[in-house]
Amino acid sequence: MKCVVVGGGVSGLAAAHRLTELAQETGEAPDLLLVEAGGHLGGVIETELRDGYVLEGGPDSMITDKPWGLALARRLGLDSELIGTQEQHRRSFVVHQGRLEPVPEGFQLLAPSRFGPLVGTRIFSWAGKGRMALDLILPRRDGDDDESLGSFVTRRLGREALERMAQPMIAGIYGADPMKLSLQATLPRFLDMERQHGSVIRAMLRARARQAKSAPHNANSQTGVSGARYGLFVSFRNGMQTLTDALAQRLPAGAVRLRTRATDLTRSGDRWNLTLEPGGVLEADRVILALPAYQSASLVRPLDAELADHLACIPYAASGTMSLAYREEQVPHPLDGFGFVTPSREGLTILGCTFTHRKYAHRAPAGIALLRAFLGEQALTGRDDAELDRLVREDLRRLLGITAAPLWTKIARHPRSMAQYDVGHLVRVAEMERRVAAFPGLALCGNGFRGIGIPDCVRAGEAAAEAIRA
Ligand SMILES: Cc1cc2nc3c(=O)[nH]c(=O)nc-3n(C[C@H](O)[C@H](O)[C@H](O)COP(=O)(O)OP(=O)(O)OC[C@H]3O[C@@H](n4cnc5c(N)ncnc54)[C@H](O)[C@@H]3O)c2cc1C
């Protein structure tokens, strides 16, 4: 049975690896081909190791409460390569009126879980803080309709919570406008909090109390922690590409064809004809498209125009990073945290910045501050590297007081890489899944469907492999 996986990002690699595992489990020799249009495997995951630096051009972490990425890393024997974030710096900042303000302890993405730190913060006005507390008494919303994340936060916690905290946090993860982003498809746990406890804050207070009872040590170790749930993030000693390199190494010899683009997909009887450039037409029994949704759209259009229309409707935004290295004495700010995010109302170019040498150990030589600015569609569109360089350094001058020239900079651009899950996304996904099921031997995965994070992509890739084998 010949299986072809199209796309060599983490989704496609996870699918190809799972096919290899399944074949081995039944003692078969896998007949597998993975085709990748670019010159490297890993898609947006790209790590460069040079002169004592670990430079991430794409993702720098994966979350572990979605277990599929970690489980795969363990199956690949990468336990000893896994590293956690550095405990002593676990806090973050948000820009407010041109200054870095610490995210209040216990504030988790959208809402506070503690009142003391909230009262003391300068980020919100008294009226804004009072409005947030109203979440405790506001009635829950009826009905199951999807809602935008922005509407949810405004309704439960008020406009300030959205504009000064949720919007920049969300932009830092999804590069998206919260007024368009589907709550159900991105952060359903907050929706469950409202449904089950009638209030987001009450749900968080209860979760904290439960945690304090069951694991007092853990609850204490959350002291001083703010922003994302940093204890849940991991990376690899030599960066995220460790994962995709290890996956690639486990594939059968000769199973990967780089610089090969799939341009056409047709069905003849129960077999598939895939046109490759270069390479011509290839026959296969099973095909997995592990591509951005707009790429899958053009391949499936001759098979099912409606499926193609759904795929083409999923918007993708550009995303990018700019790494900058400074000698520590060139940076006036103590950089005493993992980084900051910037609300759009602050009018800055960057969406945020990670203090990379603080977040993970051994990312830069001693005495070096390694910063990584995060850039979205607006900042990247129509700007060349020289202009980006100037604008990012201007933001860092304003926010961190850095006037010195960096030792070097490196920009990584990922055009149309971040799927945007608009309101109603999950209904669209369910319809697409129904339509794909009408084509035995075809499966779709990638970051356009049920999660953009690495663990979600791993899960989707592995599920696609299992589905076509079945
Ligand atoms: C800057 C950035 C930072 C991120 N940070 C994080 C993070 O910290 N943690 C996290 O969990 N997630 C993060 N993400 C999200 C996550 O990394 C991605 O969603 C995930 O890696 C996407 O993997 P993929 O395989 O689905 O797609 P991709 O990585 O886009 O791979 C798709 C592949 O298909 C190939 N291809 C396209 N068309 C064709 C064709 N016709 N024929 C053959 N090949 C084709 C492409 O060349 C590409 O290699 C980040 C993303 C970006 C861009």
The ligand as an ORCA input file, in Angstrom:
! r2SCAN-3c Opt
* xyz 0 1
  C       6.633     32.578     14.259
  C       5.802     31.447     14.834
  C       5.866     31.150     16.173
  C       5.105     30.098     16.707
  N       5.235     29.791     18.022
  C       4.653     28.657     18.496
  C       5.001     28.159     19.788
  O       5.847     28.726     20.491
  N       4.397     27.003     20.212
  C       3.510     26.315     19.414
  O       2.998     25.261     19.845
  N       3.188     26.745     18.168
  C       3.752     27.881     17.685
  N       3.492     28.297     16.407
  C       2.509     27.536     15.614
  C       3.072     26.222     15.069
  O       4.469     26.290     14.983
  C       2.519     25.909     13.680
  O       1.112     26.011     13.679
  C       2.912     24.503     13.220
  O       4.304     24.310     13.299
  C       2.407     24.298     11.792
  O       2.868     23.050     11.305
  P       2.263     22.467      9.942
  O       3.037     21.267      9.595
  O       0.790     22.306     10.062
  O       2.480     23.625      8.860
  P       3.803     24.236      8.259
  O       4.881     24.295      9.249
  O       3.379     25.496      7.574
  O       4.247     23.163      7.158
  C       3.586     23.009      5.922
  C       4.615     22.532      4.915
  O       3.974     22.231      3.670
  C       4.823     22.633      2.632
  N       4.000     22.811      1.427
  C       3.111     23.799      1.182
  N       2.501     23.581     -0.007
  C       3.024     22.425     -0.513
  C       2.758     21.661     -1.683
  N       1.836     22.028     -2.576
  N       3.472     20.534     -1.896
  C       4.410     20.126     -0.981
  N       4.668     20.807      0.164
  C       3.977     21.936      0.395
  C       5.451     23.909      3.124
  O       6.649     24.199      2.428
  C       5.671     23.587      4.601
  O       6.944     23.046      4.846
  C       4.231     29.347     15.860
  C       4.160     29.655     14.498
  C       4.935     30.684     13.967
  C       4.870     30.976     12.488
*
